């Protein structure tokens, strides 16, 4: 009888500790390594374009896209500058695109413009694991975590810097992007 009471007391104690620790885990949110209230990421995006279906040769068209992250409340607003002018990146048909504190669109799964997807991965998602479809490798000038999309029809990979977690490039659907300029520390 004493053992049963002792076990119940022990279980109640563990449950109490668990109730205290779970909310505290949410408090310790991972901070982004941003240097100011406004940051830039410039990507060179190259697409292979076939001139004619009967001709084997292809033309590479490229554009530099500068993404401007502006701090807004607890999240960010994402704007772009290209050789075609300045605008706000479209997200689900709404302007401007609003991102949460971890640079995920408030509405939708990823940034659809230029196939960007996610701009940043938190440390927990940078760890490689077979079920995450990630692996570490060297890509261009960075040590990266290469992430393969779950949708195999898309193909290709996205590359995130191991230290900062920011997107440094991708190879998807005949399109390649590479980070060419940033004011974020460590990139």
C-alpha distance (Angstrom), angle and dihedral (degrees) to the residues before:
residue distance angle dihedral
X1 . . .
X2 3.80 . .
X3 3.80 90.4 .
X4 3.79 91.4 54.3
X5 3.83 92.0 50.7
X6 3.79 90.9 46.1
X7 3.83 91.6 51.2
X8 3.81 91.6 47.7
X9 3.79 90.3 50.3
X10 3.82 90.4 47.8
X11 3.83 91.6 48.7
X12 3.81 91.3 48.3
X13 3.81 89.4 50.6
X14 3.80 92.1 51.2
X15 3.78 91.4 47.1
X16 3.81 90.0 51.1
X17 3.83 91.5 51.5
X18 3.78 91.1 47.4
X19 3.81 90.5 52.0
X20 3.81 88.9 53.5
X21 3.80 96.7 46.1
X22 3.81 100.3 46.1
X23 3.83 96.1 63.4
X24 3.80 90.6 44.1
X25 3.82 90.2 56.7
X26 3.81 89.2 62.1
X27 3.80 91.9 50.3
X28 3.78 94.1 60.0
X29 3.80 95.7 69.9
X30 3.80 117.0 176.1
X31 3.77 112.1 -105.6
X32 3.78 121.5 -135.5
X33 3.81 115.1 -123.3
X34 3.81 93.9 -120.4
X35 3.78 118.5 152.3
X36 3.80 100.4 -152.8
X37 3.79 145.9 -4.2
X38 3.80 88.1 -80.7
X39 3.78 124.9 41.3
X40 3.79 134.9 173.1
X41 3.78 135.3 -144.6
X42 3.81 116.9 -174.7
X43 3.80 118.5 -162.6
X44 3.81 128.8 -173.7
X45 3.78 105.7 -141.4
X46 3.80 118.1 -163.5
X47 3.78 124.7 -171.3
X48 3.78 126.3 -171.8
X49 3.81 108.2 -132.6
X50 3.81 122.6 -170.0
X51 3.78 112.0 -137.0
X52 3.81 94.9 -155.4
X53 3.75 133.1 0.5
X54 3.83 91.6 -125.7
X55 3.80 94.3 49.7
X56 3.79 118.2 80.8
X57 3.79 94.5 -155.2
X58 3.79 120.1 93.8
X59 3.78 136.0 -160.8
X60 3.77 124.0 -134.5
X61 3.78 114.3 -137.5
X62 3.78 116.9 -168.0
X63 3.77 137.5 -177.6
X64 3.79 134.1 179.4
X65 3.77 114.2 -128.5
X66 3.80 121.0 -166.7
X67 3.78 114.3 -158.8
X68 3.79 114.9 -156.1
X69 3.80 116.6 -156.3
X70 3.80 111.3 -160.4
X71 3.80 118.6 -170.7
X72 3.79 110.1 -121.9
X73 3.80 118.9 175.2
X74 3.80 108.4 -56.6
X75 3.80 93.3 -18.5
X76 3.79 142.2 32.5
X77 3.78 141.7 -98.5
X78 3.80 115.5 -135.7
X79 3.80 121.5 -145.7
X80 3.79 131.3 169.2
X81 3.79 138.1 -144.9
X82 3.78 120.2 -163.2
X83 3.76 135.7 162.3
X84 3.83 83.2 -88.8
X85 3.83 94.1 61.9
X86 3.79 138.6 -95.5
X87 3.78 126.1 -48.6
X88 3.75 141.6 139.2
X89 3.78 117.5 -89.8
X90 3.77 108.6 -107.7
X91 3.76 116.8 -119.9
X92 3.79 117.8 -176.9
X93 3.81 89.1 -25.4
X94 3.81 94.6 -58.2
X95 3.79 127.6 116.0
X96 3.00 128.9 -114.3
X97 3.80 106.6 24.7
X98 3.80 109.5 -124.4
X99 3.80 118.0 -150.8
X100 3.79 128.6 -165.3
X101 3.82 125.1 -126.5
X102 3.83 90.6 -79.0
X103 3.83 93.3 50.3
X104 3.81 94.9 -105.9
X105 3.81 117.8 136.1
X106 3.80 110.6 -100.2
X107 3.81 87.1 -135.5
X108 3.80 119.6 36.1
X109 3.79 135.6 13.8
X110 3.78 103.7 -85.2
X111 3.78 146.3 -15.5
X112 3.79 105.1 -70.8
X113 3.81 96.7 -168.6
X114 3.81 111.6 100.3
X115 3.86 89.5 -6.0
X116 3.82 88.7 -81.5
X117 3.79 96.9 150.2
X118 3.81 107.5 175.3
X119 3.80 120.8 3.2
X120 3.81 96.3 -160.5
X121 3.79 138.4 28.7
X122 3.81 120.8 -156.8
X123 3.83 116.5 -127.5
X124 3.80 92.7 -100.5
X125 3.83 90.4 60.8
X126 3.82 94.1 45.6
X127 3.79 91.7 67.7
X128 3.76 111.4 101.5
X129 3.78 118.7 -120.9
X130 3.77 134.5 156.4
X131 3.81 93.1 -118.4
X132 3.81 93.2 52.2
X133 3.81 94.1 54.6
X134 3.82 91.1 -129.4
X135 3.77 135.5 129.9
X136 3.80 137.5 174.9
X137 3.77 120.6 -115.1
X138 3.80 144.2 140.5
X139 3.82 113.3 -92.9
X140 3.79 122.8 178.7
X141 3.84 102.5 -44.0
X142 3.80 99.0 -25.4
X143 3.78 139.0 82.3
X144 3.78 99.7 -127.5
X145 3.74 146.0 -179.3
X146 3.80 105.6 -127.4
X147 3.80 111.9 -147.2
X148 3.79 120.2 -162.4
X149 3.82 115.2 -154.9
X150 3.81 115.9 -111.1
X151 3.79 87.9 -131.5
X152 3.82 102.2 78.2
X153 3.81 90.7 -166.1
X154 3.82 88.4 69.7
X155 3.81 93.3 53.0
X156 3.77 125.1 -178.0
X157 3.79 130.8 74.1
X158 3.79 142.7 -95.8
X159 3.81 119.1 -137.6
X160 3.83 122.7 -145.3
X161 3.81 124.5 -172.4
X162 3.82 109.2 -109.5
X163 3.84 94.7 -139.1
X164 3.81 102.9 41.7
X165 3.80 101.8 21.3
X166 3.82 93.6 -133.8
X167 3.80 122.8 140.7
X168 3.82 108.1 -101.1
X169 3.79 96.8 175.3
X170 3.77 150.3 -42.9
X171 3.80 144.6 -145.3
X172 3.80 109.2 -145.6
X173 3.81 135.9 148.3
X174 3.82 95.7 -14.2
X175 3.77 90.8 -48.2
X176 3.79 127.9 109.8
X177 3.80 129.1 -167.1
X178 3.78 129.0 -172.5
X179 3.81 130.2 -178.3
X180 3.81 108.7 -115.6
X181 3.80 102.0 169.5
X182 3.81 138.5 15.0
X183 3.78 139.4 159.5
X184 3.82 92.9 -151.3
X185 3.79 114.0 115.0
X186 3.79 113.9 -106.2
X187 3.79 98.2 20.4
